[in-house]
Amino acid sequence: MRIKNRISHLPSYTLKEMEPNPWNFKTIEDRFIEKLRTSLEKNGMDLPLYVWKRGKKIMVIKGCKRLHVLRRMEERGYTIEKVPVVELELKNEKEAIEAVHMSNTVYAKMTNTRTEQFMVSSDIKLEDIEDEVSFPELDLSGLTDDEEVQTTGSAGTGEGTAGAARDEENVTIALLFTDKDYKIIIGKIEGMRKDLGDMNNADIIYEAVKVAHSKSKKTTGG
């Protein structure tokens, strides 16, 4: 099977021409290797590797895991002609090491709430992509439940939205909501979520109202 290259107008190299950098401290479990293999097989190479041309060597700064998986795939008989790359301008080894650390830095955080909203608005189902994606910071079991979505809440309390949703007071308040009220409230909370820099509190309110309304409809037979 041939792994297609979906990127144009970038330089490319064969797997043999490239080598992983020696400073990468991240590891990857076999189950995630399989997910990455599935993604490459299905989607092809849609992300370039970031490399540093050091003399005659072409060192991968970002994308070592993909390099590793692509090599394993080639050993198993997959056809991989050339891999697209972005060539970084680095002066020396110190800058290369800094680039490796920067490539491993995570600035944003995924939450179940926003992930669920994205998947719903994009008409994406978790079961269609779960074999090729990895979201270690999410509770995927929550995403597969239509009624309740579990999140970690704010400040790492561990109780989060699940605790708020279990609060009977929320259900009592929600009993007073009509469907129209619910839509108006959710609309206002959505506005809050866009305006706030720290969205944790808005996330909790959003989930509490959403789950409480769902429970109230079950209680009232609505």
Secondary structure, 3 states (H helix, E strand, C coil): CECCECCCCCCEECHHHEEECCCCCCCCCHHHHHHHHHHHHHHCECCCEEEEEECCEEEEEECHHHHHHHHHHHHCCCECCCEEEEECCCCCHHHHHHHHHHHCCCCCCCCHHHHHHHHHHCCCCHHHHCCCCCCCCCCHHHHCCCCCCCCCCCCCCCCHHHHHHHCHHHHHHHCCCCHHHHHHHHHHHHHHHHHCCCCHHHHHHHHHHHHHHHHHHHHHCC
